[in-house]
Every structure is written in C-alpha cells, then in structure tokens.
Amino acid sequence: MQNAAPHISVVIVNYKVKEYIANLLNSLKKAQHDFALEIFVVDNDSGDDSVSYLKQRYPEVNYIANEENVGFGKANNQAIRQANGEFTLIINPDTLVSEDTLDVLVNHMNENPECGAAGCKILNPDGTFAPESRRSIPTIWSASCKVFGLNTLFPESKLFSQYYLSWMGEDEAGEIPVLSGSFMFWRTDLLKELDGFDERFFMYGEDIDLCYRVQKTDYRIDYVPDTSIIHYKGESTKKGDLRYIRIFNKALYQFFDKHYSARYSLFFRIFIYLAIWLKTALSFISTNLKKLKPVFADLILLNLSVALGFLIRYGIKGTNILTPEGTKYLWINLLMTLLFLFSGSLLGMFKKNKESISTALKALSITYAGVVIITFFVRNLAYSRLGLIFGFILGVIFFVSYKLIRANRKDAGNMNRGRLRNSRVILVGDAGQSADIISKIHTRPDWSYEVVGYVNVDEDDEKALGGLTQLRDLVKAYQVDQVFFALNSISYKQMLKEISNLQKEEVVFKLIPDSMDFILGKSNVEYLEAIPLVEVEFEYSKPINRLLKRLLDLGLSVPLFVLLLLVCWPAVLFSRRDWVFVEGIKLYRQIEQNKWKNRLRLLGYVISGKLSLVGAPINESVMEQSSTAKKGVTGLIQISKNRIQQEEEAESFGLYYLQNYSLWMDIDILIKTIFNGPYPLEILSETKKKD
C-alpha cells in the first residue's frame, strides 16, 4: 500500500467473496505499520463484478482477472511470479488478521533464518481454536484415524492424532510439517525456488504438497501461536456440492499418487483409489442428508398427522392400523408424501432459506385437498373425510409449532417472518458510529434485529450500556443473541479476546467493516442500505388482498366478540358508562382497568370496519400519509416500537407493510403481538395520559 520497494507481497485468490476481501484488506492496512506491502487479488471469474467493486475501494491493489476459474494453485502462482517482497503471504479471502500478525511473523523469520515458512494460530468465527492451524503430512494411517474419528477420541495420543498434531497445545510453538492453505507466510525466494503450487491440484491438497516439498530443502516450517487470525472456513466454496467434494477427494489421491505410489503395488493403489471415491460418495450423501433434515422432519409431521387423524376417527380400539384391515389405508401416507413433495417443490419450499410457515401451510393445504379430490373420484380408494379433517387440523398445529421453533433459533438468520421476538443485539463501537449503524439496522423492517444498545471501548461514555470490560455481564443481563463489532472502533486483538471470553454464552458474532455498509456473518453478507420502496401499486391495495384481510378480520373478531360478550355482558349492561375518546375511539374510562370491556369495544370497531386487526397505529398517522390503510388494533409499526426512533423510520416500516402485504404477514404480526406485545390497550392508555 506504499510506493516503496515492498517488504511483503500478499496474494489473495477471490471467488465470489468480494465483501470478505474488503474486510481482509482493511485488516491488512491496520496490520501494515511500517511495512511496504504489495497486494495481489486474483479473481477466478467470480462473475459478480468483484474486480470493479474492489478497484473502486482499493485502487492501489494489483488485480488479475481470469476469464475462467483456473483453480486455487494456478491463480496463486500467477501472483507469486510477480511478487517482489522479501516475504510472501498467501492468505484466504475469508480471513481477518490481527494488528500484530505481520510484525510477529516478520520478526520470527528474521530471528530464525532456517525457517522458510510459518503459520499462526487460526480461530473459528466463534473464537474456538481451528485444529488445521498445524497438520502433519497425511499418511494412510493418519488419514484413516481422522476418517474414523480416532483423532477426536484420543486427542492426546501421538499414535491416533497425527493428522492435526493435536497432542500439541494450541499455544505451543514448534516445527510442523504442514501449514493451512488459508494462511502461509513464506520467504519469497524459497517459494519461487519451489515454483509455487503444483497446478495439477485444482483445489485442496496443493498446500500439503507445497509444504511436503520444503522437506527436501534446508528450510523448516514453524507454527507461531503468538498472533492469530479468524478464518470463516470455505465461504468461497460450496462444500455440499458434488463437484467440490469430488475435487477434494481427488486431491487426496493425487497427493498419494505423486508421493507414495512408488512404494506400493498396483493392487494396493487401486484399493486406495476405490477407498477415496467411496469416501467421496459417502461425503456427498452425508452432506446432503443434513440439508434434507428439514424435509424429512416435514414428512414425519405430515404422516404423523395422518396417523393421528386416523386414530381419532376410529379410536385405538377401532380398526388397528397393524392389521390387514388397517394397513390397506397406508397408501394414503404414500399419496400424501408424494403430493406434499410435489406441491412443496412448486412453492419453492425446499430451497435454501426459503422455508416459511405460510409456504408449509400452503403445501399442507394442497396435499390434503388433493387427497380429498382423488378419493372423491376414485371410489374404491375412499377414505374417511372426517379422519382427513382431524389430520389436517393436527398438521396445521404440528407445522406451525415446528416452523416457529426453527424460526426462533439463535442461528436462524435475520429474517423477520415467524420470529416471536427480535434477535437482541449489542453493538461494540463508539458513540457516533453506533448511532449511525443502529439507525441503519432499525430502518430495515424486513430484519429481526433489535439493538438494545452499544458498548464503547471508552469506559467514560455515559450513553453507552457500559464499557468493554462489562460486555459479558451485559450479554447476560440483556439476554443478547448476537454481538456486532464495528471494526473501526476496536482493535482485532481486543475483538478476538472478547470473542474468546464469550464462547460459553452461545451468542453469534458478526463484523461491521470500516465502510459500515454491510454486516459479515459466518456464512452470509447483509447489506445495511435501506430496501427500495418504489412500487406504485402496493400489494395492500390489490382487491383480493383487501378482501382476504377483511375476511380475516371478521373470521377472528366475530367469534371472539361473541365469546367475550357471553363473559362480559353483565358488566356491559349494568356498569356505569363513563367514556373517554382516544383518537376517535370511544372506550371506557380507566382503559386498562376495564380491559375486557374495552377489548370488546375494539372488536366491535373491527367488525364494523372502522378498525382492522392489523394496520396503522391508532394514535399516529404515518401510514395514512402515503396510503388508504386502516388503523389497526396492532401492526408492524406497533410491534417494532423498540426499534423505531424517528418518524421517518416509522414511515419506512409502514411502507414496507403496504408493499409486501400478505395475509400471512398479518397472522405473523398477530402472533408476535400475543407473545410479546405491546398490547393495544397499553398503547391507548399511554396515549391518553400524554393528552
């Protein structure tokens, strides 16, 4: 990043992870100190404007744009041949270096001239130690111990834990055989003498091969745990993709064939080849079975609902499903499974990050409706309609419960739909930046983040929740789910220390780079700019949606009104009628003390059409400024009360509701109101007090 002769050449290969590279480049700039760096970014045909995106922000970097994905080793070699620094750092794009990383490694190399390459401690995003920080040359024995989990069962054994050298302490420095390809600090002369990576390895295995060849020189490889980096692990690869699994396992065989094949017979080499490809198949099946777990869970719930509907209809002592009389109906389960998979596929239910309560209920409804239609026309397949009704009701209960549980996990992401409460976030940053970032986060109505406050590195900030030394206590006190670090407010060493301190608190850590325009998570990038709201015709305005909304209002309000009237009619008839008006709504005075009677009145307003169950705030007009939306008993603005700080933010939430309206959004808002509030009468009571 300077014009002087470089001390260190940095080589980064990019494949569709431009945001991670931007973050890495920022961390390298902070770690630069007095070193002159030359940085190469080799883009392997990302196809996402990575080069132009990075050039605009980091024009001083040297860019090499390939027209195809040439592989990790070959791409690195393109930059290595141009490297002029005394040292060359080969580093993955999805990493983050500490401020002292370059200092520590340069000093180590200068003090140990026999060291040709070095690596440091690698941490996972949650602050745990990554075992690949130091490895051995893989042998048939060490690889077998890893495959069968013996290295995990006996981590202290030099016999079984050779692969990751796990008998070494994570802070124990020493000579090691293999560095992780995610971070390799080389003497440039040695790297060029070895002619860089063997380009026959497309991806994986090339780092092992390169380190293996160091053994034939007078140099050694050292593990230096005095500094550390964070590695997000594989954000630039699709680990569940068959192609990448095949490439990984092919690399294992290539390494074996190159360095060991001369020692073994043809028969044994064939055996090794078959074993590696068997592992490829098993890895693919295992990885994708994990992805299909939600689908299997859906099918279990579906078939359970059918079976229980059958039992409710006929009783446990009725037609036994284990007898020939009962098992003849098992074809229903097969038919419903096929219909569910077909309808779910059409609705996009099985795509990554696409599952939702509404989609699951649509697929369930189509499935049961399909069975009813088929059994109606095919008389010899007749099945109890009452049993199907019971099954459908149970299916709705099961699916809603299951999807709500999944949507409310801490690692479920930032999407709002289905979450009973917002993900509570503490931001680590200074006062000025924190206010800006919090505003950006809270103006995203499609997100479920609620920033409870910020922690400042400066302990004297009165507006902050506390200082950095209190972070762990604050996480517990506020029941925080996620911690965001603003990277221009805290050093990387401090951040790594805090992440390590919070390992046992089960919180998710995310980073906000210096640019403050996106949030980096373990496997996703979330942009902070406001979502566009430019549609002329909102979904809310469509006649079919307005009709469905009215039917929902009546379908829920009428039964509740009748039920409440049966309970409250003596109080309604004989109590003193002392009224108060709140924004045109006539209620019993002492609003919260007369809550049941006032709830009855609100339901009456909904039935009459003056209010909707979900809509604009009764005590505000932000949504009416841009639409003809009715005021509502609850609404998106009301349940987002803790996130909204300004009138403009409230208007953004209102417009988002209008633009993205669906019946399921109303149901989602009603569920959140029931579980979390704020409750309508509380809001109206507060409004009256202010008046």
Secondary structure, 3 states (H helix, E strand, C coil): CCCCCCCEEEEEEECCCHHHHHHHHHHHHHHHCCCCEEEEEEEECCCCCHHHHHHHHCCCCEEEEECCCCCHHHHHHHHHCCCCCCEEEEECCCEEECCCHHHHHHHHHHHCCCEEEEEEEEECCCCCECHHHCECCCCHHHHHHHHCCHHHHCCCCCCCCCCCCCCCCCCCCEECCECCCCEEEEEHHHHHHCCCCCCCCCCCCHHHHHHHHHCCCCCEEEEEEEEEEEECCCCCCCCCCHHHHHHHHHHHHHHHHHHCHHHCCHHHHHHHHHHHHHHHHHHHHHHHHHHCHHHHHHHHHHHHHHHHHHHHHHCCCCCCCCCHHHHHHHHHHHHHHHHHHHHHHHCCCCCCCCCCHHHHHHHHHHHHHHHHHHHHHCHHHCCCHHHHHHHHHHHHHHHHHHHHHHHCCCCCCCECCCCCCCEEEEEECCHHHHHHHHHHHHCCCCECEEEEEEEECCCCCCCCCEEHHHHHHHHHHCCCCEEEEECCCCCHHHHHHHHHHCHHHCCEEEEECCCCCEEECCCCEEECCCCCCCCCCCHHHCHHHHHHHHHHHHHHHHHHHHHHHHHHHHHHHHCCCCEEEECCEEEECCCCCCHHHHHHHHHHHHHHCCCEEECECCCCCCCCCCCCCCEEEECHHHHCCCCCCCHHHHHHHHHHHHHCCCHHHHHHHHHHHHHHCCCHHHHHHHHHHHC
